[in-house]
Amino acid sequence: MAFKLVICPPNYQEHWPDLLRQEIPDIDVQLCPTVGEAMEVIGDADAAFGDIRPELLERAHNLKWIACPQAGPRAGYYHDSLIDSDVVVTNTREIYNDHISAHIMSLLLAFARGLQVYIPQQIQGVWRQGYQTIYLPEATVAVVGVGGIGGETARLCSEFGMTVLGVDPRLPEPTPGVAELHRPDALLDVLPRADFVIVTVPETPETQGMFRAEQFRAMKNSAFFINIGRGATVILDDLVDALNAGEIGGAGLDVFQIEPLPAGHPLWSMPNVLITPHVAGNGPYLEQRRTELFIDNCKRFNEGLQLRNVVDKANWF
């Protein structure tokens, strides 16, 4: 008999049990659209997919592996009882790399060519030239978080001729396109060198409020700040103050401390800010990739092999 798997909310997939039985014929799969149903069957489960809240984990006496549905789940997903347990957690990082890196590059190129100036002029029907473009082969970009998304972004930036400074706590050596690799404790030394600062880090205990007044003051007053990681990594009031004070040149933002960004928030009307509504990860094939990753990990679990995308639970990623 293969292992017992419980598929819990959110993002449970009705077609997964059939796919899993094709790959692992004697697997016992329980599909649970509600938490209440999951609580009834999780007691002897070996593995689970979904948001395993404390009340579910408390009933799961045999659980060895949890597949998190997201790369960066809701705050509190990694609750104390989960962190303290021996249960292995995996996530879905890597499936968004191409979509999010393309979004980052769209923001970077927009700032390099002045679209944050020319698009409002178009709406007003104003023909006014004069934006000083940024010549990318002479530009430096700091990529803060050189995981899958940051690594692909670094590669793309280098293809445009930019010098890439990577900042990452785990990466053992520079990935393709990264000219220099630094640890987060050197961030304040890296920021003054960058014409673009790109933040792709997940929300962890270490990255909450990572960018605040001190970091913005360290940047060039001509530099652009781009955040597509998690809103909790940036203190928005400090960003607004930095923009108002001219301490940085502008910002491209897809994620925010408060989402949706409230109507009337100063960022909406700032002329040097580009805003997208948490859509950087959007694109085709995500569900296919999520499914392939999950089924592959189920096969690995069944065969006693190393799982993909294992999370450091204490650091939420």
Backbone as numpy.savetxt, mean C-alpha at the origin, in Angstrom:
# Nx Ny Nz CAx CAy CAz Cx Cy Cz
-6.84 -37.21 4.47 -7.68 -36.02 4.47 -6.80 -34.77 4.47
-7.06 -33.85 3.54 -6.35 -32.58 3.51 -6.87 -31.69 4.64
-6.45 -30.46 4.63 -6.76 -29.58 5.74 -8.17 -29.00 5.63
-8.64 -28.44 6.77 -9.95 -27.79 6.80 -9.74 -26.29 6.71
-10.46 -25.66 5.79 -10.36 -24.23 5.52 -11.71 -23.57 5.71
-11.72 -22.43 6.38 -12.93 -21.63 6.54 -12.73 -20.29 5.84
-13.61 -19.98 4.89 -13.56 -18.71 4.17 -14.56 -17.76 4.81
-14.04 -16.74 5.49 -14.84 -15.81 6.29 -14.99 -14.48 5.56
-15.92 -13.62 6.03 -15.96 -12.25 5.50 -14.71 -11.49 5.95
-14.32 -10.39 5.23 -14.96 -9.91 4.01 -14.36 -10.57 2.78
-14.90 -10.24 1.63 -14.36 -10.69 0.34 -14.40 -12.20 0.16
-15.37 -12.87 0.78 -15.45 -14.30 0.53 -15.87 -14.52 -0.93
-15.37 -15.59 -1.52 -15.57 -15.82 -2.95 -16.34 -17.13 -3.15
-17.51 -17.03 -3.76 -18.38 -18.20 -3.90 -17.79 -19.29 -4.78
-16.92 -18.93 -5.73 -16.37 -19.93 -6.64 -15.11 -20.58 -6.12
-14.55 -20.07 -5.02 -13.29 -20.62 -4.53 -13.38 -22.08 -4.09
-14.44 -22.51 -3.38 -14.47 -23.92 -2.97 -14.34 -24.90 -4.13
-15.02 -24.63 -5.24 -14.91 -25.53 -6.39 -13.50 -25.54 -6.96
-12.88 -24.35 -7.05 -11.51 -24.28 -7.56 -10.55 -25.02 -6.64
-10.73 -24.87 -5.34 -9.85 -25.53 -4.39 -10.00 -27.04 -4.43
-11.22 -27.52 -4.58 -11.43 -28.97 -4.64 -10.81 -29.59 -5.88
-10.71 -28.77 -6.95 -10.04 -29.27 -8.16 -8.54 -29.44 -7.92
-7.96 -28.54 -7.12 -6.52 -28.57 -6.87 -6.17 -29.47 -5.70
-7.06 -29.53 -4.68 -6.81 -30.33 -3.47 -8.08 -31.14 -3.23
-8.23 -32.28 -3.87 -9.51 -33.00 -3.92 -10.14 -33.29 -2.56
-9.36 -33.58 -1.53 -9.97 -33.95 -0.25 -9.98 -32.82 0.76
-9.84 -31.57 0.28 -9.91 -30.43 1.19 -11.33 -30.27 1.73
-11.45 -29.82 2.96 -12.75 -29.51 3.58 -12.88 -27.99 3.61
-13.72 -27.43 2.73 -13.89 -25.98 2.62 -15.26 -25.58 3.14
-15.27 -24.61 4.04 -16.53 -24.05 4.56 -16.61 -22.59 4.13
-17.61 -22.26 3.32 -17.80 -20.88 2.86 -18.81 -20.20 3.77
-18.40 -19.12 4.43 -19.23 -18.49 5.46 -19.48 -17.02 5.12
-20.65 -16.69 4.60 -20.95 -15.30 4.25 -21.04 -14.37 5.46
-21.25 -14.90 6.66 -21.38 -14.06 7.85 -20.41 -14.53 8.93
-20.09 -13.61 9.83 -19.21 -13.95 10.95 -19.86 -15.01 11.83
-21.17 -14.90 12.01 -21.87 -15.89 12.83 -21.71 -17.30 12.30
-21.82 -17.47 10.99 -21.63 -18.79 10.39 -20.19 -19.27 10.56
-19.25 -18.33 10.43 -17.84 -18.70 10.59 -17.57 -19.17 12.02
-18.20 -18.54 13.00 -17.98 -18.92 14.39 -18.45 -20.34 14.67
-19.41 -20.82 13.91 -19.94 -22.16 14.12 -18.98 -23.25 13.62
-18.12 -22.92 12.68 -17.31 -23.97 12.03 -15.80 -23.78 12.17
-15.37 -22.67 12.75 -13.93 -22.38 12.76 -13.19 -23.14 13.85
-13.90 -23.79 14.75 -13.28 -24.42 15.91 -12.15 -25.37 15.59
-12.32 -26.24 14.59 -11.28 -27.22 14.25 -10.60 -26.93 12.92
-10.77 -25.68 12.41 -10.17 -25.33 11.12 -8.66 -25.20 11.23
-7.96 -25.63 10.19 -6.51 -25.49 10.11 -6.12 -24.13 9.54
-6.97 -23.57 8.69 -6.66 -22.32 8.00 -7.94 -21.53 7.79
-7.77 -20.21 7.61 -8.93 -19.34 7.39 -8.53 -18.20 6.48
-9.52 -17.73 5.73 -9.36 -16.54 4.89 -10.31 -15.49 5.42
-9.83 -14.24 5.56 -10.74 -13.18 5.95 -10.24 -12.39 7.14
-11.18 -11.69 7.75 -10.92 -10.85 8.92 -11.22 -11.67 10.17
-10.17 -12.20 10.79 -10.35 -13.10 11.93 -10.27 -12.26 13.20
-11.42 -11.76 13.61 -11.52 -10.90 14.78 -11.30 -11.72 16.05
-11.09 -11.04 17.19 -10.78 -11.77 18.42 -11.78 -12.86 18.77
-13.08 -12.61 18.56 -14.08 -13.61 18.91 -13.99 -14.85 18.03
-13.54 -14.67 16.78 -13.33 -15.82 15.90 -12.06 -16.57 16.30
-10.98 -15.83 16.54 -9.72 -16.47 16.89 -9.85 -17.26 18.19
-10.64 -16.73 19.10 -10.82 -17.40 20.39 -11.43 -18.80 20.21
-12.26 -18.96 19.20 -12.91 -20.25 18.95 -12.06 -21.18 18.08
-11.02 -20.64 17.46 -10.23 -21.41 16.50 -9.09 -22.11 17.23
-9.33 -23.34 17.66 -8.37 -24.04 18.51 -7.27 -24.74 17.73
-7.42 -24.83 16.41 -6.45 -25.58 15.61 -5.83 -24.73 14.50
-6.08 -23.44 14.53 -5.72 -22.57 13.41 -4.20 -22.39 13.31
-3.69 -22.54 12.09 -2.25 -22.41 11.84 -1.94 -21.31 10.83
-2.90 -20.96 9.98 -2.63 -19.98 8.93 -3.89 -19.16 8.67
-3.71 -17.83 8.52 -4.77 -16.92 8.12 -4.31 -16.19 6.86
-5.15 -16.19 5.84 -4.90 -15.42 4.63 -5.68 -14.12 4.73
-4.96 -13.01 4.86 -5.59 -11.70 4.91 -6.02 -11.29 3.51
-7.25 -10.76 3.35 -7.75 -10.43 2.01 -7.06 -9.23 1.36
-6.36 -8.41 2.17 -5.77 -7.19 1.64 -4.26 -7.18 1.88
-3.59 -6.22 1.23 -2.18 -5.98 1.53 -2.07 -5.18 2.82
-2.91 -4.17 2.95 -2.94 -3.35 4.16 -4.36 -3.29 4.68
-4.75 -4.18 5.59 -6.13 -4.23 6.06 -6.47 -3.07 6.99
-7.70 -3.08 7.45 -8.19 -2.04 8.35 -7.32 -1.97 9.62
-7.30 -0.78 10.24 -6.61 -0.64 11.52 -7.26 -1.58 12.53
-6.45 -2.32 13.26 -6.98 -3.25 14.24 -7.07 -4.68 13.74
-6.82 -4.91 12.47 -6.85 -6.29 11.95 -5.85 -7.14 12.73
-4.67 -6.59 12.94 -3.65 -7.31 13.71 -3.83 -7.00 15.19
-4.87 -7.59 15.77 -5.17 -7.36 17.19 -4.19 -8.15 18.07
-4.16 -7.81 19.34 -3.15 -8.36 20.25 -3.17 -9.88 20.29
-4.36 -10.47 20.34 -4.43 -11.92 20.45 -3.89 -12.61 19.19
-4.05 -11.97 18.03 -3.50 -12.52 16.80 -1.98 -12.37 16.78
-1.49 -11.20 17.17 -0.05 -10.96 17.19 0.64 -11.93 18.14
0.02 -12.18 19.29 0.63 -13.05 20.31 0.50 -14.54 19.98
-0.31 -14.88 19.01 -0.54 -16.29 18.68 0.58 -16.84 17.80
0.55 -18.15 17.59 1.51 -18.80 16.69 0.98 -18.89 15.26
-0.17 -18.31 15.00 -0.78 -18.40 13.68 0.02 -17.57 12.67
0.32 -18.16 11.52 1.00 -17.46 10.44 -0.03 -16.68 9.63
0.28 -15.44 9.28 -0.60 -14.61 8.46 0.10 -14.26 7.15
-0.63 -14.36 6.06 -0.13 -13.90 4.76 -1.05 -12.80 4.25
-0.55 -11.97 3.33 -1.38 -10.92 2.76 -1.31 -10.94 1.24
-1.89 -9.92 0.59 -2.00 -9.92 -0.87 -1.05 -8.93 -1.54
0.02 -8.56 -0.83 0.96 -7.65 -1.49 1.48 -8.27 -2.78
1.89 -7.43 -3.70 2.42 -7.78 -5.02 1.34 -7.75 -6.11
0.07 -7.93 -5.78 -0.92 -7.99 -6.87 -1.25 -6.61 -7.44
-0.85 -5.54 -6.74 -1.18 -4.18 -7.19 0.00 -3.45 -7.82
1.15 -4.10 -7.92 2.38 -3.38 -8.25 2.28 -2.54 -9.52
1.77 -3.13 -10.61 1.75 -2.40 -11.88 0.74 -1.26 -11.86
-0.45 -1.50 -11.28 -1.49 -0.46 -11.27 -1.05 0.75 -10.44
-0.53 0.49 -9.25 -0.20 1.61 -8.37 1.04 2.35 -8.85
2.03 1.64 -9.38 3.21 2.33 -9.89 2.85 3.21 -11.09
1.90 2.76 -11.92 1.44 3.59 -13.04 0.76 4.86 -12.53
-0.01 4.71 -11.45 -0.69 5.88 -10.86 0.34 6.87 -10.31
1.35 6.33 -9.64 2.41 7.20 -9.12 3.08 7.96 -10.25
3.41 7.25 -11.33 4.09 7.91 -12.43 3.21 8.96 -13.09
1.89 8.73 -13.11 1.00 9.73 -13.69 1.05 11.02 -12.88
1.12 10.91 -11.56 1.22 12.10 -10.72 2.58 12.78 -10.89
3.64 11.97 -10.89 4.98 12.53 -11.03 5.12 13.27 -12.36
4.68 12.64 -13.44 4.81 13.27 -14.76 3.93 14.51 -14.87
2.76 14.47 -14.22 1.89 15.65 -14.23 2.60 16.84 -13.59
3.25 16.62 -12.46 3.98 17.71 -11.81 5.19 18.14 -12.64
5.87 17.19 -13.25 7.05 17.53 -14.03 6.70 18.43 -15.21
5.50 18.25 -15.77 5.10 19.01 -16.95 4.08 20.11 -16.64
3.73 20.29 -15.36 2.89 21.43 -14.98 1.40 21.24 -15.15
0.92 20.02 -15.20 -0.53 19.82 -15.40 -1.36 20.35 -14.24
-0.76 20.42 -13.04 -1.50 20.98 -11.91 -1.78 22.47 -12.11
-1.04 23.08 -13.02 -1.26 24.49 -13.39 -2.15 24.58 -14.62
-1.87 23.76 -15.62 -2.56 23.91 -16.91 -3.99 23.37 -16.90
-4.27 22.35 -16.11 -5.65 21.84 -16.08 -6.62 22.87 -15.49
-6.31 23.50 -14.36 -7.20 24.58 -13.89 -7.33 25.72 -14.89
-6.23 26.04 -15.60 -6.32 27.08 -16.62 -7.27 26.66 -17.75
-7.23 25.39 -18.12 -8.14 24.89 -19.15 -9.59 25.09 -18.72
-9.89 24.75 -17.47 -11.26 24.89 -16.96 -11.69 26.35 -16.99
-10.74 27.26 -16.73 -11.05 28.69 -16.73 -10.98 29.31 -18.12
-10.53 28.53 -19.10 -10.38 29.08 -20.45 -9.24 30.07 -20.57
-8.18 29.83 -19.81 -7.05 30.75 -19.79 -5.86 30.14 -20.53
-5.29 30.91 -21.47 -4.09 30.48 -22.21 -2.90 31.21 -21.61
-2.15 30.51 -20.78 -1.00 31.15 -20.13 0.13 30.15 -20.04
1.24 30.43 -20.70 2.41 29.57 -20.66 3.35 30.00 -19.55
4.42 29.25 -19.38 5.46 29.71 -18.46 5.84 28.77 -17.34
5.16 27.63 -17.21 5.55 26.71 -16.14 6.94 26.14 -16.42
7.80 26.17 -15.42 9.16 25.67 -15.59 9.15 24.16 -15.38
9.28 23.43 -16.47 9.20 21.98 -16.38 10.43 21.41 -15.69
10.28 20.20 -15.18 11.37 19.50 -14.51 11.98 18.50 -15.49
13.26 18.62 -15.73 13.97 17.71 -16.64 14.33 16.45 -15.86
13.63 15.37 -16.17 13.72 14.18 -15.34 15.11 13.55 -15.27
15.90 13.53 -16.35 17.25 12.94 -16.23 18.15 13.66 -15.23
17.76 14.87 -14.83 18.54 15.60 -13.82 17.83 15.65 -12.48
16.75 14.89 -12.34 15.96 14.91 -11.12 16.30 13.71 -10.23
16.07 13.90 -8.94 16.27 12.84 -7.96 14.94 12.55 -7.28
14.66 11.26 -7.10 13.42 10.84 -6.46 13.75 9.96 -5.26
13.09 10.22 -4.15 13.20 9.37 -2.96 11.96 8.49 -2.90
12.15 7.18 -2.95 11.05 6.23 -2.83 11.10 5.66 -1.42
10.12 6.01 -0.62 10.08 5.59 0.78 9.18 4.37 0.87
9.81 3.21 1.01 9.11 1.94 0.97 9.39 1.25 -0.35
10.45 0.44 -0.40 10.85 -0.18 -1.65 10.45 -1.66 -1.63
9.13 -1.87 -1.47 8.59 -3.21 -1.60 8.25 -3.47 -3.05
7.18 -4.24 -3.29 6.80 -4.53 -4.67 6.41 -3.28 -5.43
5.56 -2.44 -4.83 5.10 -1.21 -5.49 6.25 -0.22 -5.61
6.95 0.01 -4.51 8.07 0.95 -4.54 9.18 0.49 -5.46
9.42 -0.82 -5.50 10.46 -1.34 -6.38 10.13 -1.13 -7.84
8.87 -1.37 -8.21 8.47 -1.15 -9.60 8.49 0.34 -9.93
8.10 1.17 -8.99 8.15 2.62 -9.20 9.59 3.08 -9.39
10.50 2.55 -8.57 11.92 2.91 -8.70 12.44 2.53 -10.08
12.06 1.36 -10.55 12.50 0.91 -11.88 12.00 1.86 -12.96
10.71 2.23 -12.88 10.14 3.13 -13.88 10.81 4.51 -13.82
11.06 5.01 -12.63 11.72 6.31 -12.50 13.11 6.27 -13.13
13.82 5.18 -12.91 15.16 5.07 -13.49 15.10 5.01 -15.01
14.03 4.42 -15.56 13.87 4.37 -17.01 13.71 5.77 -17.60
13.17 6.70 -16.80 13.06 8.09 -17.24 14.35 8.87 -16.96
15.36 8.20 -16.45 16.66 8.83 -16.22 16.86 9.41 -14.85
15.87 9.27 -13.96 15.98 9.85 -12.63 16.93 9.05 -11.74
17.57 9.73 -10.81 18.36 9.08 -9.77 17.42 8.70 -8.63
17.42 7.43 -8.25 16.48 6.94 -7.26 17.18 6.63 -5.95
16.70 7.26 -4.87 17.17 6.98 -3.52 16.08 6.16 -2.82
16.38 4.96 -2.43 15.41 4.11 -1.77 15.55 4.18 -0.26
14.41 4.16 0.43 14.39 4.12 1.89 13.52 2.95 2.30
14.11 1.98 2.99 13.36 0.78 3.35 14.02 0.10 4.55
13.20 -0.43 5.48 13.78 -1.05 6.67 14.23 -2.49 6.48
13.76 -3.16 5.43 14.00 -4.60 5.30 14.87 -5.00 4.12
14.81 -4.23 3.06 15.46 -4.63 1.81 16.96 -4.86 2.04
17.48 -6.03 1.68 18.89 -6.31 1.95 19.85 -5.58 1.01
19.40 -5.30 -0.22 20.25 -4.62 -1.19 19.37 -3.89 -2.19
19.92 -2.91 -2.91 19.11 -2.14 -3.85 18.50 -3.02 -4.94
17.26 -2.73 -5.30 16.59 -3.42 -6.39 16.89 -2.68 -7.69
16.54 -3.25 -8.87 16.84 -2.59 -10.14 16.30 -1.15 -10.18
17.17 -0.23 -10.55 16.79 1.17 -10.63 17.14 1.99 -9.42
17.39 1.36 -8.29 17.71 2.08 -7.05 19.21 2.34 -6.99
19.58 3.62 -6.99 21.00 3.99 -6.96 21.60 3.86 -5.57
20.79 4.22 -4.56 21.25 4.15 -3.17 20.12 3.60 -2.31
20.47 2.80 -1.31 19.48 2.27 -0.38 19.81 2.75 1.02
18.81 3.32 1.70 19.00 3.86 3.04 17.95 3.27 3.98
18.25 3.30 5.27 17.30 2.86 6.28 16.45 4.06 6.74
15.28 3.79 7.32 14.40 4.89 7.72 15.04 5.90 8.67
16.02 5.48 9.47 16.63 6.44 10.39 17.46 7.49 9.66
17.70 7.28 8.36 18.42 8.27 7.55 17.48 9.14 6.71
16.18 9.03 6.96 15.20 9.72 6.12 15.45 11.22 6.04
15.74 11.85 7.17 15.93 13.30 7.18 17.17 13.72 6.39
18.10 12.80 6.19 19.26 13.10 5.35 18.95 12.91 3.86
18.00 12.03 3.57 17.65 11.75 2.17 16.71 12.83 1.61
15.76 13.28 2.41 14.72 14.18 1.92 15.25 15.46 1.27
16.27 16.12 1.80 16.73 17.37 1.17 17.31 17.18 -0.23
17.60 15.94 -0.60 18.21 15.66 -1.91 17.18 15.40 -3.00
15.93 15.23 -2.65 14.92 14.73 -3.59 14.09 15.85 -4.20
13.82 15.69 -5.51 12.87 16.57 -6.20 11.45 16.01 -6.12
11.35 14.71 -5.93 10.07 14.04 -5.70 10.25 13.09 -4.52
9.29 13.09 -3.62 9.27 12.15 -2.50 8.02 11.29 -2.65
8.23 10.00 -2.85 7.12 9.07 -3.11 7.01 8.12 -1.92
5.82 8.09 -1.32 5.61 7.27 -0.12 4.70 6.10 -0.47
5.24 4.88 -0.33 4.45 3.68 -0.61 4.33 2.78 0.62
4.77 3.26 1.77 4.82 2.40 2.95 3.42 2.04 3.43
3.25 0.84 3.99 1.98 0.47 4.60 1.84 1.15 5.96
0.65 1.08 6.53 0.47 1.56 7.90 0.97 0.50 8.87
1.95 0.87 9.67 2.49 -0.01 10.71 2.69 0.86 11.96
3.02 0.24 13.10 3.30 1.07 14.28 4.42 2.08 14.04
5.37 1.73 13.17 6.50 2.63 12.91 6.17 3.72 11.89
5.21 3.48 11.00 4.96 4.46 9.93 3.79 5.40 10.22
3.04 5.16 11.28 1.95 6.08 11.61 2.52 7.47 11.90
2.05 8.47 11.17 2.57 9.83 11.35 4.01 9.99 10.94
4.47 9.15 10.02 5.87 9.18 9.59 6.25 10.52 8.95
5.29 11.13 8.24 5.53 12.42 7.60 4.71 13.48 8.32
5.46 14.38 8.95 4.87 15.49 9.70 5.72 16.72 9.46
5.56 17.75 10.30 6.21 19.03 10.05 7.72 18.89 9.83
8.39 18.10 10.66 9.85 17.98 10.56 10.28 17.44 9.21
9.56 16.44 8.71 9.93 15.85 7.42 9.67 16.83 6.27
8.56 17.56 6.33 8.27 18.52 5.26 9.28 19.66 5.26
9.69 20.09 6.44 10.70 21.16 6.51 12.03 20.70 5.93
12.30 19.40 5.99 13.57 18.87 5.46 13.59 18.81 3.94
12.42 18.84 3.30 12.35 18.73 1.85 12.72 20.05 1.18
13.13 19.97 -0.09 13.31 21.18 -0.90 12.00 21.92 -1.01
12.06 23.24 -1.08 10.80 23.98 -1.23 10.23 23.86 -2.64
10.98 23.23 -3.54 10.49 22.97 -4.90 10.04 21.52 -5.09
10.19 20.68 -4.06 9.94 19.25 -4.20 8.46 18.91 -4.10
8.09 17.83 -4.76 6.70 17.36 -4.75 6.59 16.08 -3.91
5.54 16.04 -3.11 5.29 14.92 -2.20 4.13 14.10 -2.74
4.34 12.79 -2.90 3.32 11.90 -3.46 3.08 10.76 -2.47
1.83 10.60 -2.02 1.50 9.52 -1.09 0.40 8.64 -1.67
0.73 7.36 -1.90 -0.27 6.38 -2.33 -0.27 5.15 -1.41
0.44 5.28 -0.26 0.52 4.15 0.66 -0.70 4.06 1.55
-0.64 4.71 2.69 -1.75 4.76 3.64 -1.86 6.17 4.20
-3.09 6.62 4.38 -3.32 7.97 4.87 -2.75 8.22 6.24
-2.70 7.19 7.08 -2.22 7.36 8.45 -0.74 7.68 8.54
-0.02 7.56 7.44 1.42 7.85 7.47 1.72 9.34 7.39
0.71 10.15 7.09 0.92 11.59 6.87 -0.03 12.40 7.75
0.53 13.34 8.51 -0.29 14.26 9.30 -0.77 15.36 8.36
-2.06 15.31 8.01 -2.57 16.21 6.97 -2.46 17.68 7.36
-2.70 18.01 8.62 -2.59 19.42 9.04 -1.18 19.93 8.82
-0.19 19.09 9.09 1.20 19.51 8.86 1.49 19.65 7.38
0.91 18.80 6.56 1.08 18.92 5.11 0.46 20.22 4.60
-0.72 20.52 5.06 -1.38 21.77 4.67 -0.52 22.97 5.07
-0.01 22.94 6.28 0.85 24.04 6.74 2.09 24.17 5.88
2.70 23.03 5.52 3.91 23.06 4.69 3.62 23.63 3.31
2.47 23.27 2.74 2.09 23.79 1.43 1.81 25.29 1.52
1.10 25.72 2.54 0.80 27.15 2.71 2.06 27.98 2.92
3.03 27.38 3.61 4.27 28.10 3.91 5.28 28.04 2.78
4.96 27.29 1.72 5.88 27.15 0.61 7.08 26.30 0.94
6.95 25.45 1.96 8.07 24.59 2.34 8.27 23.44 1.35
7.20 23.08 0.60 7.31 22.10 -0.48 6.57 22.65 -1.69
6.85 22.05 -2.85 6.30 22.60 -4.09 4.89 22.16 -4.41
4.47 21.02 -3.87 3.12 20.52 -4.17 2.97 19.10 -3.66
1.77 18.56 -3.83 1.50 17.21 -3.34 0.51 16.50 -4.24
0.77 15.20 -4.45 -0.16 14.32 -5.14 -0.61 13.25 -4.16
-1.90 13.18 -3.90 -2.41 12.36 -2.81 -3.55 11.45 -3.26
-3.42 10.17 -2.92 -4.49 9.22 -3.19 -5.12 8.68 -1.91
-4.42 8.87 -0.78 -4.90 8.35 0.51 -4.78 9.45 1.56
-5.66 9.37 2.58 -5.79 10.48 3.53 -6.07 9.95 4.93
-5.70 10.76 5.92 -5.99 10.41 7.31 -7.47 10.16 7.52
-8.29 10.97 6.87 -9.75 10.82 6.94 -10.26 10.58 5.53
-10.97 9.49 5.34 -11.53 9.20 4.02 -13.03 8.92 4.13
-13.82 9.50 3.21 -13.42 10.45 2.16 -12.87 11.76 2.76
-12.01 12.41 2.00 -11.52 13.72 2.41 -12.72 14.65 2.52
-12.92 15.28 3.70 -14.14 16.07 3.90 -14.29 17.22 2.91
-15.51 17.48 2.49 -15.79 18.65 1.66 -15.34 19.89 2.41
-14.73 20.81 1.69 -14.26 22.03 2.31 -12.87 21.94 2.91
-12.26 20.74 2.89 -10.90 20.62 3.41 -9.97 21.48 2.55
-8.99 22.16 3.17 -8.11 23.06 2.41 -7.43 22.41 1.22
-7.13 21.12 1.30 -6.43 20.47 0.20 -7.20 20.51 -1.11
-8.52 20.49 -1.03 -9.33 20.47 -2.25 -9.05 21.68 -3.15
-8.78 22.81 -2.56 -8.69 24.05 -3.34 -7.27 24.56 -3.51
-6.29 23.78 -3.07 -4.91 24.24 -3.20 -4.45 24.06 -4.65
-3.85 25.10 -5.24 -3.51 25.05 -6.67 -2.36 24.10 -7.01
-1.57 23.72 -6.05 -0.42 22.85 -6.32 -0.64 21.44 -5.78
-1.91 21.03 -5.67 -2.24 19.71 -5.14 -3.09 18.95 -6.16
-2.74 17.68 -6.38 -3.54 16.79 -7.21 -4.10 15.69 -6.31
-5.42 15.47 -6.38 -6.10 14.52 -5.50 -6.81 13.46 -6.33
-6.63 12.21 -5.93 -7.45 11.11 -6.47 -8.06 10.38 -5.27
-9.27 9.81 -5.42 -10.02 9.29 -4.28 -9.72 7.82 -3.95
-8.49 7.54 -3.53 -8.06 6.19 -3.13 -8.36 5.18 -4.25
-7.83 5.48 -5.42 -8.08 4.62 -6.59 -6.79 4.12 -7.23
-5.64 4.36 -6.60 -4.36 3.99 -7.22 -4.26 2.50 -7.51
-4.91 1.68 -6.70 -4.83 0.25 -6.89 -5.81 -0.31 -7.91
-6.68 0.54 -8.44 -7.70 0.05 -9.36 -7.08 -0.40 -10.68
-7.64 -1.47 -11.24 -7.17 -1.98 -12.52 -7.66 -3.39 -12.73
-7.45 -3.90 -13.92 -7.94 -5.24 -14.25 -7.11 -6.34 -13.59
-7.68 -7.52 -13.52 -7.02 -8.77 -13.14 -6.74 -8.90 -11.64
-7.22 -7.97 -10.81 -6.91 -8.06 -9.39 -7.54 -9.29 -8.75
-8.81 -9.57 -9.08 -9.46 -10.73 -8.48 -8.81 -12.03 -8.97
-8.42 -12.04 -10.23 -7.72 -13.21 -10.76 -6.40 -13.42 -10.02
-5.67 -12.35 -9.79 -4.39 -12.45 -9.08 -4.60 -12.87 -7.63
-5.63 -12.29 -6.97 -5.92 -12.65 -5.59 -6.26 -14.14 -5.48
-7.06 -14.60 -6.44 -7.45 -16.01 -6.46 -6.25 -16.92 -6.67
-5.42 -16.58 -7.64 -4.25 -17.41 -7.94 -3.30 -17.46 -6.75
-3.10 -16.33 -6.09 -2.23 -16.28 -4.92 -2.78 -17.16 -3.81
-4.09 -17.04 -3.55 -4.70 -17.79 -2.46 -4.65 -19.30 -2.73
-5.00 -19.70 -3.93 -5.00 -21.13 -4.25 -3.58 -21.69 -4.21
-2.61 -20.92 -4.69 -1.23 -21.37 -4.62 -0.79 -21.55 -3.16
-1.17 -20.61 -2.30 -0.80 -20.74 -0.89 -1.52 -21.91 -0.22
-2.76 -22.19 -0.64 -3.47 -23.36 -0.10 -2.73 -24.65 -0.47
-2.28 -24.73 -1.69 -1.52 -25.91 -2.12 -0.21 -26.02 -1.35
0.45 -24.89 -1.15 1.69 -24.89 -0.38 1.43 -25.33 1.06
0.36 -24.81 1.66 0.03 -25.17 3.04 -0.24 -26.67 3.15
-0.98 -27.18 2.18 -1.33 -28.60 2.20 -0.10 -29.50 2.07
0.91 -28.99 1.36 2.12 -29.77 1.12 3.24 -29.46 2.10
2.95 -28.57 3.06 3.96 -28.23 4.06 5.07 -27.36 3.54
4.81 -26.58 2.47 5.83 -25.71 1.88 5.73 -24.29 2.42
6.76 -23.50 2.19 6.79 -22.10 2.62 5.69 -21.31 1.93
4.92 -20.55 2.73 3.85 -19.73 2.18 4.41 -18.44 1.59
3.70 -17.90 0.62 4.07 -16.61 0.01 3.47 -15.47 0.83
4.20 -14.35 0.88 3.71 -13.11 1.50 3.45 -13.24 2.99
4.33 -13.93 3.71 4.17 -14.04 5.15 4.37 -12.67 5.80
3.51 -12.34 6.75 3.49 -11.03 7.40 4.26 -11.08 8.72
4.96 -9.99 9.02 5.49 -9.75 10.36 4.33 -9.16 11.15
3.64 -9.97 11.93 2.38 -9.55 12.55 2.54 -8.33 13.45
3.62 -8.27 14.20 3.82 -7.16 15.12 3.95 -5.83 14.38
4.40 -5.90 13.12 4.54 -4.69 12.30 3.48 -4.59 11.21
2.50 -5.50 11.23 1.30 -5.43 10.40 1.58 -5.61 8.91
2.79 -6.04 8.53 3.11 -6.14 7.10 4.25 -7.11 6.87
